[in-house]
Amino acid sequence: MRTLRHYDDLGLLVPSDRTHGDHRLYSAEDVRRLLAVQQLRSLGLSLAEVGAALDDPAFDAADTLAAHIALVEQRLAAEHELLGRLRSLRDAADSGWEEVLALVALTERLGHRESAVRLRAALDAPTAAPLALLVANLAAEPDPAVQDVLAWAVVQQGPDAVPLVVEHLVEPDPAVRVRMSIVLAKLADARAVPALVGLLDDADREVVSSAAFALGRIGGPDALAALVGRLGRDPDSGRDSLGDAIACFGEQAVGPLTEALAAGDRDVREHAAEVLGFVAGAGSAPALAAALADADPGVRLAALLALGRLEGEQADAAIRGAAASEEPRIRALALRLTADRTPPPAGRSR
C-alpha cells in the first residue's frame, strides 16, 4: 500500500476512482499500468524514466536502455574487480587477518595515483603479492618504469605465471599485447607458443614483432614452423624482426628455410634467402648457391648477399662463380664480395 500511495503522489499510477471513504479504486487498465511500471523498474529504470516511458511519446527507449547497459557493465566490471581481489586475498586469509591487511595495503599502493609509490610497491611485490594481482596490474600499468618492475616481478614467479599472462594476449590495447609477449619471451615456456602464433596475424606491427621475438626465444618445432610460415608475408618493417627470430634457431632453421627457398613464391624465396644468411653454420651455403640460378633477379641478389655473410669454401666458391655472371648487378656484387673475402698478401694490410 505504501508503494501505491507513493506512485499516486508522483502521478505515476493515479487510481481511476475512489470510494466515499477516499479508498483508491483501481481499474483493469490501472492494473496493467502497474504491471508495466514493475516491469520497467525491473530493468533498472528510475521512476522518472518509467513515467516518461509510459506517458511521453517522444521518450527514446533505445537511448535509455543503452545508458542503463553502460551502467550495468560498469557495475559488473567493478564487481569482477572486487571478486578478483577477494580471490587474491583468500590464500593470505589462511595466515590470519594481519597478512590480509598487509596485502590490502600493498594492493592499494600498487594502485596509487603516484607512479613513485607504485614503483616501490612493485619492488616489494614478488614475494608479497598474489600472482594474479601482479599480472593484472602489469596489464593496467601506464608508467613504463613501473611496467618494467612489474614484469620482472611476474617473471620471478616462474612457470605458474604463463597461463595468466597468456590470458592478456587478447587485450584490446596493442601495448598490453606487446608487454605480455615480452614477458612470455622471458619466461620461455612452450605452453605459450599457440597463443603467440595467433599474434603473428595481429593487425599491429609491433605486436607481430614482439610475438616473433618471443617465439624465437621459446624455440621448438611449432614456433619455428609458424615463423617460417610468415616468410614473405610481412612488410619491410617486420622482415628484420622475423629474420632475427628465425636466426635464434641456428642450424635447426636451415632445413625449413631451404624448403621455403625451393618451393615458395617469389617473396617467400627472397625472404628465405635473406634469412639463411643470418643462420649460423655452413649448412646454408648449398641452398643459397643453388638459388643463384633462381628465375627471379631479386632472389638471386638476396642469395648472393646472404652468401657474403657466410664463411667457408662452399660460400667462397659460389661467390667466385657468380663473379662470372652475365648479369651486371650480380657480377659487380660478386666481385666486390670476392675482393672483401680475399686475404691481403703477407706483410700488407688492406
C-alpha positions, 0 to 999 in steps of 0.5 A, spaced: 500 500 500 505 504 501 508 503 494 501 505 491 500 511 495 507 513 493 506 512 485 499 516 486 503 522 489 508 522 483 502 521 478 505 515 476 499 510 477 493 515 479 487 510 481 481 511 476 476 512 482 475 512 489 470 510 494 466 515 499 471 513 504 477 516 499 479 508 498 483 508 491 479 504 486 483 501 481 481 499 474 483 493 469 487 498 465 490 501 472 492 494 473 496 493 467 499 500 468 502 497 474 504 491 471 508 495 466 511 500 471 514 493 475 516 491 469 520 497 467 523 498 474 525 491 473 530 493 468 533 498 472 529 504 470 528 510 475 521 512 476 522 518 472 524 514 466 518 509 467 513 515 467 516 518 461 516 511 458 509 510 459 506 517 458 511 521 453 511 519 446 517 522 444 521 518 450 527 514 446 527 507 449 533 505 445 537 511 448 535 509 455 536 502 455 543 503 452 545 508 458 542 503 463 547 497 459 553 502 460 551 502 467 550 495 468 557 493 465 560 498 469 557 495 475 559 488 473 566 490 471 567 493 478 564 487 481 569 482 477 574 487 480 572 486 487 571 478 486 578 478 483 581 481 489 577 477 494 580 471 490 587 474 491 586 475 498 583 468 500 590 464 500 593 470 505 586 469 509 589 462 511 595 466 515 590 470 519 587 477 518 594 481 519 597 478 512 590 480 509 591 487 511 598 487 509 596 485 502 590 490 502 595 495 503 600 493 498 594 492 493 592 499 494 599 502 493 600 498 487 594 502 485 596 509 487 595 515 483 603 516 484 607 512 479 613 513 485 609 509 490 607 504 485 614 503 483 616 501 490 610 497 491 612 493 485 619 492 488 616 489 494 611 485 490 614 478 488 614 475 494 608 479 497 603 479 492 598 474 489 600 472 482 594 474 479 594 481 482 601 482 479 599 480 472 593 484 472 596 490 474 602 489 469 596 489 464 593 496 467 600 499 468 601 506 464 608 508 467 613 504 463 618 504 469 613 501 473 611 496 467 618 494 467 618 492 475 612 489 474 614 484 469 620 482 472 616 481 478 611 476 474 617 473 471 620 471 478 614 467 479 616 462 474 612 457 470 605 458 474 605 465 471 604 463 463 597 461 463 595 468 466 599 472 462 597 468 456 590 470 458 592 478 456 594 476 449 587 478 447 587 485 450 584 490 446 590 495 447 596 493 442 601 495 448 598 490 453 599 485 447 606 487 446 608 487 454 605 480 455 609 477 449 615 480 452 614 477 458 612 470 455 619 471 451 622 471 458 619 466 461 620 461 455 615 456 456 612 452 450 605 452 453 605 459 450 607 458 443 599 457 440 597 463 443 603 467 440 602 464 433 595 467 433 599 474 434 603 473 428 596 475 424 595 481 429 593 487 425 599 491 429 606 491 427 609 491 433 605 486 436 607 481 430 614 483 432 614 482 439 610 475 438 616 473 433 621 475 438 618 471 443 617 465 439 624 465 437 626 465 444 621 459 446 624 455 440 621 448 438 618 445 432 611 449 432 614 456 433 619 455 428 614 452 423 609 458 424 615 463 423 617 460 417 610 460 415 610 468 415 616 468 410 614 473 405 608 475 408 610 481 412 612 488 410 619 491 410 618 493 417 617 486 420 622 482 415 628 484 420 624 482 426 622 475 423 629 474 420 632 475 427 627 470 430 628 465 425 636 466 426 635 464 434 634 457 431 641 456 428 642 450 424 635 447 426 632 453 421 636 451 415 632 445 413 625 449 413 628 455 410 631 451 404 624 448 403 621 455 403 627 457 398 625 451 393 618 451 393 615 458 395 613 464 391 617 469 389 617 473 396 617 467 400 624 465 396 627 472 397 625 472 404 628 465 405 634 467 402 635 473 406 634 469 412 639 463 411 644 468 411 643 470 418 643 462 420 649 460 423 653 454 420 655 452 413 649 448 412 646 454 408 651 455 403 648 449 398 641 452 398 643 459 397 648 457 391 643 453 388 638 459 388 643 463 384 640 460 378 633 462 381 628 465 375 627 471 379 633 477 379 631 479 386 632 472 389 638 471 386 641 478 389 638 476 396 642 469 395 648 472 393 648 477 399 646 472 404 652 468 401 657 474 403 655 473 410 657 466 410 664 463 411 667 457 408 669 454 401 662 452 399 660 460 400 667 462 397 666 458 391 659 460 389 661 467 390 667 466 385 662 463 380 657 468 380 663 473 379 662 470 372 655 472 371 652 475 365 648 479 369 651 486 371 648 487 378 650 480 380 657 480 377 659 487 380 656 484 387 660 478 386 666 481 385 666 486 390 664 480 395 670 476 392 675 482 393 672 483 401 673 475 402 680 475 399 686 475 404 691 481 403 698 478 401 703 477 407 706 483 410 700 488 407 694 490 410 688 492 406 
